Amino acid sequence: MNEDRIKGKWKQLTGTVKEKWGKLTDDDLKVVEGNSEYLAGKIQERYGVARDEAEKQVREFERSL
């Protein structure tokens, strides 16, 4: 699923995102609004992982949809 489709279905996907990354708050998810770069940044911030690892996790998540 490409980023445009993710943005379009973001409200439906927030539950799935919360299951995968439970440390993200509802406010985080409202601001992310399907933006994969911002999501990777929030994952990096909340989980203390390197930027490339956070981006890898987001890409894997996108492929799983």
C-alpha positions as a printed NumPy array, in Angstrom:
array([[ 0.   ,  0.   ,  0.   ],
       [ 1.524,  3.318, -0.974],
       [ 1.706,  6.365,  1.242],
       [-1.233,  8.136, -0.454],
       [-3.527,  5.193,  0.264],
       [-2.246,  4.994,  3.83 ],
       [-3.035,  8.68 ,  4.337],
       [-6.518,  8.104,  2.961],
       [-7.186,  5.21 ,  5.34 ],
       [-5.25 ,  6.568,  8.307],
       [-8.172,  6.623, 10.748],
       [-8.872,  2.966, 10.005],
       [-5.203,  2.047, 10.381],
       [-4.569,  3.769, 13.7  ],
       [-5.736,  0.714, 15.625],
       [-3.242, -1.468, 13.779],
       [-0.494,  1.087, 14.354],
       [-1.307,  1.197, 18.08 ],
       [-1.061, -2.607, 18.257],
       [ 2.395, -2.548, 16.677],
       [ 3.752,  0.548, 18.419],
       [ 1.863,  0.819, 21.704],
       [ 4.041,  3.624, 23.065],
       [ 2.673,  6.059, 20.478],
       [-0.036,  8.275, 21.915],
       [-3.32 ,  9.235, 20.303],
       [-1.904, 12.746, 19.896],
       [ 1.129, 11.319, 18.078],
       [-1.13 ,  9.447, 15.686],
       [-3.282, 12.515, 15.026],
       [-0.209, 14.495, 14.038],
       [ 1.288, 11.667, 11.958],
       [-1.821, 11.451,  9.704],
       [-0.179,  8.738,  7.572],
       [ 3.126, 10.568,  7.039],
       [ 5.709,  7.759,  7.079],
       [ 8.652, 10.071,  7.781],
       [ 6.947, 11.592, 10.809],
       [ 5.86 ,  8.133, 11.982],
       [ 9.464,  6.921, 11.775],
       [10.551,  9.956, 13.784],
       [ 7.99 ,  9.247, 16.489],
       [ 9.018,  5.581, 16.633],
       [12.641,  6.677, 16.945],
       [11.729,  9.075, 19.753],
       [ 9.455,  6.738, 21.738],
       [11.47 ,  3.537, 21.339],
       [15.004,  4.933, 21.275],
       [15.964,  3.209, 18.03 ],
       [18.161,  4.554, 15.241],
       [16.469,  6.472, 12.442],
       [17.254,  3.781,  9.848],
       [15.741,  1.087, 12.1  ],
       [12.572,  3.149, 12.584],
       [12.277,  3.692,  8.826],
       [12.796, -0.039,  8.249],
       [ 9.978, -0.836, 10.677],
       [ 7.651,  1.6  ,  8.904],
       [ 8.485,  0.125,  5.472],
       [ 7.829, -3.395,  6.771],
       [ 4.532, -2.234,  8.258],
       [ 3.489, -0.633,  4.96 ],
       [ 4.326, -3.857,  3.077],
       [ 2.24 , -5.907,  5.512],
       [-0.934, -3.942,  4.712]])
